[in-house]
Amino acid sequence: MFYLVGLGLGDAKDITVKGLEVVKSAKRVYLEAYTSILTVGKDALESFYGREVILADRDMVETESDALLADSETEDIVFLVVGDPFGATTHTDLVLRARQKGVQYKVIHNASIMNAIGCCGLQLYNFGETVSIVFWDESWKPDSFYDKICTNLQRGMHTLCLLDIKVKEQSIENLMKGRKIYEPPRYMSVSKAAEQLVEIVENKKSDGQTDLLLHEDSICVGVARVGAETQTICTSTLKSMTSCDLGEPLHSLVIPGHMHPLELDMLKLFTTDGNVLQKLNKLYS
């Protein structure tokens, strides 16, 4: 059997009992190491599981699935995923490739940012489409995520913004020359995400747009390391979020839509900014 096992969001102990039993008895155990991270590393997992864990990077998962799935017709092979196994489309593709090879699979679910984001106090059934905010560079500044946020706001829905992760990325020069040299890992912060959103707002204003649904004074919520002991939540304006330091990754940004009084009360718990508190109080009326 080929198992996809969710690890949850915190540390080694967040794996389910069912998942741990499978890990301990499997022939091989892989750890997906590019769509998310835990607050602990591979060594901590190996110590807790009492066995070797093999890191599986993007190349292995996307181009070397034969090696990943080898022996799974007769042995149990485990693929560990931070959060829930279906939190990334890559893992759906892996399941399809397993079935094409006649390999049976089972999924052992766990908490992911998609449901744990309720920790900020916004009700899950009021969230619209989730969007991804990517790192910009000098020649590439896509802004379609802004439009998707505004579409959610038009419907009164909240938006969960998943922030970019760059792991084992190559520079254009190294990629073109075929050199296996990789850039240092980068994880987008809520301040960087807010900075890019504010730049989009400023560009739209320069183009004469004034009636913007998302602007510098919009309320937003930054979260960091959800599920870990060091989980941090901050309610702020979008402009103030550009200077907000929530520490180590992973970060996510939430743009609230229409809020119930209970949601407003929860957001108040995560700010000491008088300006933000005043804005939240005005939303009661």
Backbone as CSV, one residue per row, in Angstrom:
resi,resn,N_x,N_y,N_z,CA_x,CA_y,CA_z,C_x,C_y,C_z
1,MET,0.836,-1.191,0.000,0.000,0.000,0.000,0.880,1.253,0.000
2,PHE,0.432,2.255,-0.729,1.099,3.561,-0.703,0.268,4.486,0.177
3,TYR,0.858,4.959,1.276,0.156,5.800,2.234,0.586,7.253,2.094
4,LEU,-0.388,8.141,2.073,-0.114,9.570,2.207,-0.587,9.972,3.603
5,VAL,0.347,10.433,4.418,0.061,10.675,5.830,0.259,12.154,6.161
6,GLY,-0.780,12.779,6.671,-0.675,14.169,7.100,0.024,14.286,8.443
7,LEU,0.881,15.294,8.567,1.644,15.505,9.807,1.049,16.578,10.702
8,GLY,0.018,17.287,10.238,-0.465,18.409,11.019,0.443,19.608,10.850
9,LEU,0.328,20.571,11.747,0.985,21.861,11.538,2.073,22.209,12.552
10,GLY,2.187,21.449,13.618,3.108,21.858,14.671,4.439,21.142,14.643
11,ASP,4.533,20.058,15.415,5.806,19.341,15.503,5.589,17.847,15.301
12,ALA,6.578,17.051,15.677,6.542,15.615,15.417,5.352,14.930,16.072
13,LYS,4.864,15.439,17.176,3.794,14.783,17.920,2.406,15.032,17.344
14,ASP,2.299,15.866,16.324,0.991,16.160,15.743,0.490,15.077,14.800
15,ILE,1.329,14.113,14.455,0.874,13.013,13.626,-0.214,12.239,14.377
16,THR,-1.182,11.670,13.653,-2.240,10.905,14.310,-1.699,9.553,14.766
17,VAL,-2.412,8.914,15.679,-2.025,7.579,16.141,-2.003,6.605,14.961
18,LYS,-3.026,6.675,14.116,-3.090,5.803,12.937,-1.893,6.043,12.024
19,GLY,-1.557,7.335,11.812,-0.420,7.654,10.964,0.887,7.140,11.542
20,LEU,1.066,7.274,12.845,2.290,6.830,13.490,2.451,5.317,13.378
21,GLU,1.364,4.574,13.518,1.423,3.113,13.393,1.902,2.710,12.001
22,VAL,1.393,3.403,10.981,1.793,3.100,9.609,3.272,3.436,9.398
23,VAL,3.710,4.573,9.908,5.104,4.999,9.758,6.055,3.979,10.367
24,LYS,5.726,3.498,11.537,6.624,2.581,12.248,6.753,1.227,11.553
25,SER,5.739,0.834,10.791,5.765,-0.499,10.182,6.111,-0.494,8.696
26,ALA,6.224,0.682,8.075,6.445,0.759,6.626,7.875,0.381,6.248
27,LYS,8.036,-0.008,4.981,9.376,-0.323,4.477,10.204,0.941,4.295
28,ARG,9.598,1.983,3.684,10.277,3.261,3.492,9.345,4.398,3.870
29,VAL,9.946,5.486,4.381,9.174,6.669,4.760,9.817,7.897,4.132
30,TYR,9.037,8.609,3.329,9.506,9.836,2.689,8.852,11.045,3.359
31,LEU,9.575,12.149,3.380,9.040,13.415,3.867,9.050,14.421,2.737
32,GLU,7.867,14.858,2.320,7.760,15.895,1.291,8.325,17.190,1.854
33,ALA,9.269,17.787,1.138,10.054,18.870,1.728,10.055,20.149,0.915
34,TYR,8.923,20.463,0.235,8.975,21.690,-0.555,7.679,22.491,-0.569
35,THR,6.527,21.948,-0.149,5.314,22.766,-0.158,5.038,23.400,1.195
36,SER,5.676,22.899,2.260,5.481,23.479,3.578,6.598,23.004,4.488
37,ILE,6.610,23.504,5.726,7.626,23.098,6.700,6.977,22.942,8.069
38,LEU,7.594,22.106,8.905,7.229,22.018,10.311,8.177,22.898,11.119
39,THR,7.841,23.083,12.394,8.743,23.849,13.265,9.932,23.007,13.710
40,VAL,9.917,21.713,13.385,11.050,20.838,13.684,11.555,20.243,12.377
41,GLY,12.776,19.745,12.378,13.370,19.205,11.169,13.265,17.693,11.078
42,LYS,13.904,17.147,10.045,13.877,15.711,9.782,14.440,14.919,10.961
43,ASP,15.501,15.432,11.591,16.120,14.706,12.703,15.135,14.484,13.851
44,ALA,14.316,15.505,14.134,13.337,15.382,15.219,12.285,14.336,14.877
45,LEU,11.883,14.282,13.597,10.922,13.267,13.174,11.521,11.876,13.315
46,GLU,12.756,11.706,12.879,13.411,10.397,12.963,13.557,9.945,14.413
47,SER,13.856,10.889,15.287,13.988,10.552,16.702,12.661,10.099,17.293
48,PHE,11.583,10.801,16.924,10.260,10.464,17.455,9.726,9.158,16.861
49,TYR,9.966,8.942,15.556,9.469,7.734,14.896,10.349,6.521,15.162
50,GLY,11.615,6.769,15.499,12.531,5.657,15.712,12.949,4.977,14.419
51,ARG,13.023,5.757,13.325,13.409,5.169,12.040,13.857,6.263,11.075
52,GLU,14.453,5.834,9.962,14.948,6.773,8.956,13.787,7.406,8.194
53,VAL,13.962,8.698,7.872,13.023,9.426,7.019,13.809,9.985,5.842
54,ILE,13.315,9.740,4.629,14.005,10.172,3.409,13.363,11.467,2.905
55,LEU,14.167,12.509,2.712,13.640,13.757,2.182,13.287,13.593,0.705
56,ALA,12.100,14.036,0.341,11.651,13.978,-1.051,11.456,15.402,-1.550
57,ASP,12.343,15.846,-2.430,12.215,17.204,-2.962,11.279,17.210,-4.166
58,ARG,11.081,18.389,-4.745,10.149,18.524,-5.870,10.539,17.631,-7.047
59,ASP,11.851,17.572,-7.357,12.298,16.756,-8.483,11.919,15.295,-8.288
60,MET,12.136,14.783,-7.088,11.820,13.378,-6.834,10.334,13.107,-6.983
61,VAL,9.499,13.980,-6.412,8.052,13.756,-6.425,7.482,13.914,-7.828
62,GLU,7.971,14.914,-8.569,7.366,15.234,-9.854,7.988,14.493,-11.026
63,THR,9.241,14.051,-10.915,9.891,13.405,-12.063,10.426,12.017,-11.758
64,GLU,10.477,11.622,-10.496,11.018,10.304,-10.142,10.020,9.496,-9.331
65,SER,8.758,9.547,-9.758,7.719,8.845,-8.999,7.911,7.336,-9.008
66,ASP,8.589,6.801,-10.040,8.826,5.356,-10.089,9.640,4.908,-8.879
67,ALA,10.680,5.687,-8.537,11.508,5.344,-7.378,10.715,5.509,-6.085
68,LEU,9.875,6.526,-6.053,9.066,6.786,-4.864,8.078,5.657,-4.616
69,LEU,7.481,5.152,-5.689,6.434,4.142,-5.570,6.963,2.713,-5.615
70,ALA,8.258,2.555,-5.821,8.835,1.218,-5.972,8.492,0.331,-4.773
71,ASP,8.109,-0.899,-5.062,7.791,-1.939,-4.063,6.462,-1.733,-3.368
72,SER,5.713,-0.678,-3.708,4.460,-0.426,-2.989,3.356,-1.418,-3.348
73,GLU,3.593,-2.262,-4.397,2.637,-3.326,-4.689,2.688,-4.424,-3.636
74,THR,3.858,-4.570,-3.005,4.037,-5.662,-2.036,4.419,-5.185,-0.643
75,GLU,4.816,-3.920,-0.519,5.240,-3.360,0.773,4.465,-2.075,1.065
76,ASP,4.526,-1.630,2.308,3.924,-0.345,2.672,4.972,0.756,2.538
77,ILE,4.657,1.746,1.712,5.513,2.918,1.528,4.733,4.127,2.017
78,VAL,5.388,5.011,2.778,4.714,6.162,3.378,5.283,7.458,2.817
79,PHE,4.391,8.361,2.505,4.748,9.699,2.030,4.160,10.705,3.011
80,LEU,5.028,11.370,3.779,4.600,12.309,4.815,4.440,13.706,4.234
81,VAL,3.338,14.364,4.601,3.045,15.707,4.106,2.698,16.609,5.287
82,VAL,3.342,17.758,5.376,2.998,18.728,6.413,1.566,19.210,6.172
83,GLY,0.773,19.263,7.246,-0.635,19.622,7.111,-1.434,18.409,6.709
84,ASP,-2.250,18.548,5.666,-3.062,17.455,5.153,-2.535,17.043,3.779
85,PRO,-2.574,15.750,3.438,-2.002,15.295,2.164,-2.565,15.980,0.933
86,PHE,-3.822,16.431,0.982,-4.408,17.041,-0.204,-4.406,18.564,-0.131
87,GLY,-3.492,19.122,0.659,-3.359,20.564,0.719,-2.634,21.140,-0.476
88,ALA,-2.016,20.292,-1.311,-1.301,20.756,-2.503,-1.654,19.865,-3.683
89,THR,-1.793,20.466,-4.866,-2.206,19.705,-6.053,-1.168,18.662,-6.453
90,THR,0.094,18.882,-6.099,1.144,17.919,-6.408,0.791,16.540,-5.878
91,HIS,0.169,16.497,-4.717,-0.114,15.204,-4.092,-1.293,14.503,-4.755
92,THR,-2.218,15.267,-5.295,-3.285,14.669,-6.095,-2.695,14.006,-7.331
93,ASP,-1.732,14.661,-7.961,-1.064,14.114,-9.128,-0.326,12.822,-8.773
94,LEU,0.263,12.788,-7.592,0.985,11.594,-7.146,0.027,10.414,-6.979
95,VAL,-1.153,10.665,-6.451,-2.164,9.619,-6.305,-2.572,9.085,-7.673
96,LEU,-2.771,9.976,-8.638,-3.161,9.546,-9.982,-2.085,8.678,-10.623
97,ARG,-0.824,9.054,-10.417,0.265,8.255,-10.982,0.351,6.885,-10.308
98,ALA,0.072,6.837,-9.001,0.066,5.552,-8.294,-1.002,4.631,-8.869
99,ARG,-2.194,5.168,-9.092,-3.282,4.346,-9.625,-3.006,3.894,-11.059
100,GLN,-2.329,4.745,-11.825,-1.959,4.356,-13.189,-1.026,3.151,-13.198
101,LYS,-0.237,3.012,-12.136,0.680,1.885,-12.002,0.033,0.689,-11.298
102,GLY,-1.257,0.832,-10.979,-1.948,-0.258,-10.313,-1.656,-0.345,-8.824
103,VAL,-1.139,0.731,-8.254,-0.797,0.758,-6.831,-1.988,1.256,-6.022
104,GLN,-2.354,0.522,-4.974,-3.414,0.952,-4.079,-2.877,2.030,-3.135
105,TYR,-3.733,2.943,-2.719,-3.291,3.992,-1.815,-4.329,4.233,-0.712
106,LYS,-3.844,4.775,0.391,-4.718,5.217,1.476,-4.223,6.570,1.968
107,VAL,-5.157,7.403,2.413,-4.831,8.741,2.917,-5.192,8.811,4.392
108,ILE,-4.268,9.298,5.197,-4.521,9.529,6.619,-4.458,11.040,6.840
109,HIS,-5.621,11.629,7.053,-5.739,13.087,7.089,-5.242,13.683,8.410
110,ASN,-5.051,15.000,8.376,-4.636,15.737,9.560,-5.043,17.200,9.385
111,ALA,-4.790,18.007,10.400,-5.114,19.432,10.328,-4.259,20.123,9.277
112,SER,-4.830,21.123,8.610,-4.082,21.939,7.663,-4.428,23.402,7.907
113,ILE,-3.694,24.291,7.250,-3.984,25.716,7.396,-5.390,26.031,6.925
114,MET,-5.944,25.199,6.027,-7.268,25.455,5.471,-8.373,25.383,6.521
115,ASN,-8.176,24.583,7.566,-9.177,24.576,8.647,-8.651,25.225,9.927
116,ALA,-7.346,25.122,10.153,-6.788,25.692,11.376,-6.805,27.216,11.374
117,ILE,-7.029,27.831,10.204,-7.071,29.291,10.145,-8.224,29.839,10.977
118,GLY,-9.172,28.984,11.347,-10.244,29.401,12.244,-9.731,29.912,13.577
119,CYS,-8.450,29.674,13.880,-7.860,30.158,15.137,-7.908,31.678,15.236
120,CYS,-7.997,32.374,14.099,-8.023,33.839,14.145,-9.410,34.373,14.498
121,GLY,-10.401,33.472,14.588,-11.727,33.889,15.021,-12.734,34.084,13.908
122,LEU,-12.278,34.003,12.665,-13.201,34.132,11.537,-13.788,32.761,11.209
123,GLN,-15.075,32.722,10.956,-15.783,31.451,10.805,-15.499,30.832,9.442
124,LEU,-15.158,29.554,9.449,-14.672,28.889,8.247,-15.661,28.922,7.093
125,TYR,-16.958,28.810,7.402,-17.922,28.762,6.306,-18.137,30.127,5.658
126,ASN,-17.491,31.166,6.180,-17.567,32.495,5.563,-16.341,32.817,4.710
127,PHE,-15.490,31.818,4.469,-14.322,32.028,3.610,-14.688,31.741,2.161
128,GLY,-14.173,32.589,1.266,-14.333,32.365,-0.167,-13.128,31.645,-0.731
129,GLU,-12.802,31.948,-1.989,-11.679,31.287,-2.652,-10.361,31.617,-1.960
130,THR,-9.548,30.599,-1.719,-8.206,30.792,-1.189,-7.298,31.271,-2.319
131,VAL,-6.411,32.219,-2.017,-5.507,32.738,-3.047,-4.060,32.556,-2.601
132,SER,-3.177,32.528,-3.576,-1.734,32.446,-3.314,-1.086,33.768,-3.706
133,ILE,-0.264,34.303,-2.818,0.495,35.517,-3.113,1.941,35.114,-3.366
134,VAL,2.433,35.417,-4.557,3.766,34.977,-4.961,4.778,36.107,-4.807
135,PHE,6.035,35.711,-4.662,7.114,36.696,-4.633,7.214,37.398,-5.980
136,TRP,7.342,38.712,-5.931,7.637,39.487,-7.137,9.142,39.551,-7.364
137,ASP,9.500,39.824,-8.623,10.871,40.221,-8.910,10.815,41.448,-9.821
138,GLU,11.968,41.894,-10.289,12.017,43.150,-11.048,11.225,43.093,-12.349
139,SER,11.113,41.911,-12.934,10.469,41.803,-14.249,9.116,41.099,-14.209
140,TRP,8.684,40.663,-13.034,7.441,39.865,-12.953,6.669,40.261,-11.697
141,LYS,5.571,40.964,-11.882,4.759,41.418,-10.758,3.271,41.131,-11.034
142,PRO,2.882,39.863,-10.984,1.470,39.529,-11.205,0.604,40.070,-10.076
143,ASP,-0.642,40.431,-10.401,-1.517,40.980,-9.370,-2.917,40.363,-9.384
144,SER,-3.050,39.199,-10.018,-4.374,38.572,-10.101,-4.918,38.189,-8.730
145,PHE,-4.024,37.980,-7.758,-4.493,37.630,-6.413,-5.284,38.787,-5.797
146,TYR,-4.930,40.024,-6.141,-5.689,41.180,-5.639,-7.131,41.125,-6.146
147,ASP,-7.298,40.831,-7.426,-8.645,40.772,-8.004,-9.478,39.661,-7.364
148,LYS,-8.843,38.541,-7.051,-9.569,37.429,-6.417,-10.013,37.807,-5.000
149,ILE,-9.150,38.536,-4.285,-9.526,39.012,-2.950,-10.743,39.927,-3.053
150,CYS,-10.719,40.824,-4.033,-11.839,41.758,-4.207,-13.126,41.035,-4.591
151,THR,-13.015,39.972,-5.361,-14.198,39.175,-5.701,-14.808,38.578,-4.440
152,ASN,-13.976,38.079,-3.556,-14.472,37.568,-2.273,-15.120,38.677,-1.451
153,LEU,-14.485,39.849,-1.435,-15.028,40.971,-0.668,-16.387,41.409,-1.199
154,GLN,-16.553,41.372,-2.508,-17.849,41.719,-3.095,-18.961,40.799,-2.578
155,ARG,-18.607,39.582,-2.282,-19.567,38.591,-1.786,-19.630,38.573,-0.257
156,GLY,-18.852,39.445,0.385,-18.829,39.477,1.838,-18.029,38.347,2.462
157,MET,-17.175,37.690,1.659,-16.449,36.520,2.125,-15.022,36.877,2.556
158,HIS,-14.511,36.108,3.511,-13.115,36.256,3.933,-12.190,35.585,2.910
159,THR,-10.927,36.016,2.911,-9.933,35.417,2.010,-8.721,34.944,2.798
160,LEU,-8.391,33.671,2.650,-7.138,33.143,3.164,-6.091,33.275,2.072
161,CYS,-5.017,33.997,2.382,-3.916,34.167,1.431,-2.745,33.291,1.861
162,LEU,-2.418,32.313,1.038,-1.259,31.462,1.286,-0.041,32.132,0.671
163,LEU,1.033,32.231,1.443,2.186,33.025,1.027,3.292,32.151,0.452
164,ASP,3.989,32.693,-0.514,4.929,31.951,-1.347,6.056,31.310,-0.535
165,ILE,6.460,30.133,-1.007,7.603,29.406,-0.463,8.544,29.095,-1.619
166,LYS,9.806,29.428,-1.475,10.806,29.122,-2.488,11.843,28.186,-1.868
167,VAL,11.784,26.908,-2.243,12.714,25.910,-1.724,13.370,25.199,-2.902
168,LYS,14.674,25.091,-2.873,15.465,24.432,-3.923,15.172,25.047,-5.286
169,GLU,15.169,26.374,-5.323,14.966,27.103,-6.573,16.327,27.444,-7.193
170,GLN,16.370,27.460,-8.520,17.589,27.823,-9.240,17.464,29.216,-9.843
171,SER,18.582,29.922,-9.913,18.590,31.192,-10.634,18.426,30.902,-12.125
172,ILE,18.003,31.909,-12.891,17.845,31.733,-14.335,19.171,31.320,-14.970
173,GLU,20.268,31.938,-14.517,21.586,31.628,-15.076,21.963,30.174,-14.823
174,ASN,21.802,29.705,-13.582,22.158,28.322,-13.259,21.238,27.332,-13.953
175,LEU,19.964,27.714,-14.084,19.012,26.844,-14.768,19.391,26.680,-16.240
176,MET,19.741,27.806,-16.892,20.089,27.763,-18.315,21.391,27.004,-18.557
177,LYS,22.307,27.075,-17.616,23.596,26.388,-17.775,23.575,24.972,-17.228
178,GLY,22.420,24.559,-16.696,22.298,23.195,-16.213,23.077,22.913,-14.939
179,ARG,23.358,23.964,-14.173,24.124,23.783,-12.937,23.179,23.521,-11.777
180,LYS,23.418,22.454,-11.037,22.578,22.090,-9.905,22.976,22.918,-8.674
181,ILE,22.853,24.233,-8.816,23.141,25.166,-7.724,21.822,25.828,-7.352
182,TYR,21.490,25.787,-6.075,20.175,26.253,-5.649,20.265,27.488,-4.763
183,GLU,19.242,28.328,-4.881,19.159,29.536,-4.067,18.775,29.168,-2.625
184,PRO,19.123,30.004,-1.642,18.697,29.748,-0.264,17.172,29.757,-0.167
185,PRO,16.599,28.949,0.721,15.138,28.932,0.878,14.612,30.306,1.272
186,ARG,13.437,30.657,0.760,12.772,31.912,1.128,11.317,31.627,1.453
187,TYR,10.829,32.287,2.492,9.447,32.122,2.921,8.826,33.512,3.058
188,MET,7.752,33.765,2.324,7.157,35.099,2.368,6.553,35.386,3.731
189,SER,6.781,36.602,4.215,6.211,37.067,5.479,4.923,37.843,5.218
190,VAL,4.128,38.037,6.272,2.908,38.828,6.109,3.248,40.274,5.740
191,SER,4.380,40.766,6.218,4.757,42.149,5.884,5.075,42.285,4.401
192,LYS,5.758,41.308,3.822,6.057,41.345,2.392,4.775,41.212,1.566
193,ALA,3.867,40.318,1.977,2.592,40.171,1.268,1.806,41.471,1.301
194,ALA,1.747,42.102,2.486,1.023,43.363,2.619,1.680,44.457,1.788
195,GLU,2.994,44.460,1.753,3.736,45.456,0.958,3.364,45.352,-0.517
196,GLN,3.270,44.132,-1.037,2.916,43.947,-2.438,1.466,44.368,-2.699
197,LEU,0.578,44.043,-1.766,-0.819,44.450,-1.920,-0.957,45.974,-1.893
198,VAL,-0.224,46.631,-1.002,-0.270,48.094,-0.935,0.251,48.707,-2.228
199,GLU,1.275,48.111,-2.805,1.795,48.626,-4.081,0.744,48.520,-5.180
200,ILE,-0.003,47.428,-5.185,-1.083,47.272,-6.167,-2.134,48.361,-5.961
201,VAL,-2.491,48.592,-4.693,-3.474,49.630,-4.372,-2.992,50.988,-4.873
202,GLU,-1.729,51.303,-4.617,-1.179,52.591,-5.039,-1.188,52.721,-6.559
203,ASN,-0.880,51.629,-7.258,-0.893,51.662,-8.729,-2.302,51.906,-9.260
204,LYS,-3.282,51.280,-8.627,-4.668,51.453,-9.071,-5.134,52.885,-8.818
205,LYS,-4.717,53.466,-7.702,-5.064,54.857,-7.430,-4.410,55.795,-8.439
206,SER,-3.168,55.465,-8.814,-2.480,56.279,-9.816,-3.181,56.228,-11.163
207,ASP,-3.867,55.110,-11.400,-4.625,54.945,-12.651,-6.007,55.574,-12.574
208,GLY,-6.307,56.232,-11.446,-7.584,56.935,-11.314,-8.686,56.145,-10.633
209,GLN,-8.379,54.949,-10.147,-9.390,54.161,-9.446,-9.461,54.626,-7.994
210,THR,-10.642,54.929,-7.537,-10.799,55.443,-6.177,-11.676,54.559,-5.295
211,ASP,-12.634,53.875,-5.871,-13.576,53.068,-5.097,-13.052,51.637,-4.973
212,LEU,-11.970,51.474,-4.216,-11.311,50.178,-4.089,-11.863,49.399,-2.894
213,LEU,-12.158,48.135,-3.113,-12.662,47.293,-2.020,-11.559,46.954,-1.021
214,LEU,-10.340,46.792,-1.506,-9.196,46.531,-0.639,-8.242,47.701,-0.764
215,HIS,-7.944,48.352,0.360,-7.098,49.539,0.355,-6.201,49.538,1.591
216,GLU,-5.412,50.592,1.755,-4.419,50.637,2.838,-5.041,50.529,4.227
217,ASP,-6.266,51.034,4.400,-6.897,51.025,5.719,-7.776,49.800,5.965
218,SER,-7.795,48.868,5.020,-8.583,47.645,5.210,-8.038,46.833,6.378
219,ILE,-8.935,46.227,7.144,-8.524,45.347,8.232,-7.999,44.039,7.645
220,CYS,-6.900,43.548,8.210,-6.378,42.242,7.812,-5.817,41.539,9.048
221,VAL,-5.569,40.257,8.903,-5.081,39.448,10.014,-3.860,38.665,9.558
222,GLY,-2.765,38.823,10.265,-1.570,38.036,9.986,-1.447,36.909,10.982
223,VAL,-1.103,35.725,10.503,-0.896,34.583,11.395,0.453,33.960,11.072
224,ALA,1.082,33.411,12.099,2.388,32.777,11.916,2.465,31.501,12.735
225,ARG,3.032,30.468,12.137,3.304,29.188,12.790,2.054,28.593,13.446
226,VAL,0.959,28.601,12.709,-0.308,28.101,13.233,-0.149,26.638,13.654
227,GLY,-0.607,26.327,14.836,-0.523,24.978,15.365,0.703,24.714,16.214
228,ALA,1.669,25.632,16.190,2.886,25.469,16.980,2.759,26.196,18.312
229,GLU,3.671,25.920,19.216,3.665,26.580,20.521,3.867,28.085,20.378
230,THR,4.543,28.494,19.319,4.839,29.919,19.116,3.842,30.587,18.170
231,GLN,2.673,29.991,17.993,1.641,30.576,17.120,1.413,32.041,17.489
232,THR,1.337,32.885,16.458,1.144,34.319,16.657,0.069,34.831,15.713
233,ILE,-0.804,35.712,16.217,-1.879,36.303,15.416,-1.887,37.805,15.644
234,CYS,-2.040,38.566,14.582,-2.054,40.028,14.704,-3.131,40.612,13.795
235,THR,-4.021,41.422,14.374,-5.018,42.162,13.596,-4.499,43.581,13.371
236,SER,-4.552,44.033,12.128,-3.952,45.321,11.788,-4.646,45.881,10.552
237,THR,-4.270,47.100,10.171,-4.644,47.586,8.852,-3.620,47.045,7.852
238,LEU,-3.993,47.025,6.589,-3.077,46.521,5.572,-1.783,47.329,5.556
239,LYS,-1.889,48.641,5.683,-0.698,49.497,5.681,0.204,49.183,6.865
240,SER,-0.379,49.036,8.051,0.428,48.743,9.240,1.051,47.359,9.173
241,MET,0.379,46.433,8.473,0.904,45.077,8.361,2.228,45.049,7.617
242,THR,2.513,46.080,6.802,3.775,46.118,6.062,4.985,46.229,6.983
243,SER,4.771,46.672,8.208,5.883,46.786,9.163,5.719,45.830,10.340
244,CYS,4.854,44.839,10.185,4.578,43.887,11.266,5.547,42.703,11.176
245,ASP,6.255,42.429,12.257,7.215,41.318,12.294,6.637,40.185,13.139
246,LEU,6.204,39.114,12.468,5.646,37.965,13.194,6.657,36.839,13.377
247,GLY,7.916,37.116,13.070,8.958,36.130,13.349,9.106,35.071,12.278
248,GLU,9.513,33.890,12.719,9.857,32.801,11.808,8.653,32.344,10.975
249,PRO,8.900,31.688,9.813,7.807,31.149,9.007,7.159,29.933,9.704
250,LEU,6.016,29.522,9.188,5.299,29.971,8.002,4.270,31.020,8.366
251,HIS,4.005,31.963,7.447,3.008,33.001,7.654,1.849,32.822,6.678
252,SER,0.679,33.325,7.079,-0.477,33.449,6.188,-1.149,34.780,6.486
253,LEU,-1.869,35.299,5.487,-2.566,36.575,5.630,-4.043,36.353,5.355
254,VAL,-4.894,36.969,6.180,-6.337,36.846,5.998,-6.934,38.235,5.777
255,ILE,-7.766,38.356,4.750,-8.504,39.591,4.486,-9.961,39.323,4.826
256,PRO,-10.478,39.896,5.933,-11.873,39.632,6.308,-12.870,40.307,5.375
257,GLY,-14.001,39.636,5.184,-15.124,40.230,4.479,-16.122,40.765,5.494
258,HIS,-17.419,40.513,5.259,-18.445,40.912,6.222,-18.288,40.071,7.482
259,MET,-18.334,40.720,8.646,-18.075,40.006,9.893,-19.252,40.032,10.850
260,HIS,-19.494,38.899,11.477,-20.460,38.748,12.561,-19.869,39.404,13.811
261,PRO,-20.708,39.919,14.723,-20.171,40.527,15.947,-19.203,39.626,16.714
262,LEU,-19.438,38.315,16.704,-18.509,37.411,17.391,-17.148,37.392,16.704
263,GLU,-17.154,37.493,15.387,-15.886,37.539,14.663,-15.147,38.840,14.979
264,LEU,-15.874,39.930,15.045,-15.258,41.216,15.395,-14.642,41.163,16.789
265,ASP,-15.366,40.562,17.733,-14.852,40.447,19.102,-13.572,39.607,19.138
266,MET,-13.527,38.551,18.325,-12.323,37.716,18.293,-11.131,38.483,17.727
267,LEU,-11.349,39.247,16.666,-10.231,39.996,16.080,-9.673,41.028,17.050
268,LYS,-10.540,41.548,17.939,-10.080,42.512,18.939,-9.071,41.897,19.906
269,LEU,-9.147,40.600,20.088,-8.223,39.929,21.002,-6.777,39.991,20.514
270,PHE,-6.613,40.237,19.211,-5.290,40.119,18.615,-4.709,41.460,18.193
271,THR,-5.158,42.543,18.847,-4.574,43.853,18.552,-4.621,44.743,19.782
272,THR,-3.653,45.612,19.875,-3.658,46.658,20.902,-3.667,48.039,20.230
273,ASP,-3.826,48.053,18.920,-3.822,49.291,18.140,-5.185,49.979,18.287
274,GLY,-5.187,51.161,18.891,-6.435,51.880,19.116,-7.177,52.204,17.837
275,ASN,-6.449,52.513,16.774,-7.060,52.809,15.483,-7.811,51.593,14.943
276,VAL,-7.208,50.419,15.088,-7.839,49.184,14.615,-9.068,48.863,15.459
277,LEU,-8.953,49.032,16.771,-10.094,48.779,17.649,-11.264,49.695,17.304
278,GLN,-10.957,50.933,16.997,-12.009,51.892,16.622,-12.686,51.452,15.314
279,LYS,-11.905,50.989,14.342,-12.480,50.523,13.087,-13.371,49.304,13.300
280,LEU,-12.945,48.401,14.154,-13.737,47.203,14.415,-15.040,47.566,15.130
281,ASN,-14.955,48.517,16.053,-16.180,48.957,16.760,-17.182,49.584,15.803
282,LYS,-16.680,50.325,14.809,-17.578,50.964,13.851,-18.327,49.927,13.005
283,LEU,-17.706,48.757,12.821,-18.314,47.720,11.995,-19.501,47.055,12.685
284,TYR,-19.685,47.309,14.001,-20.854,46.764,14.712,-22.134,47.357,14.185
285,SER,-22.082,48.635,13.780,-23.311,49.332,13.388,-23.780,48.930,12.003
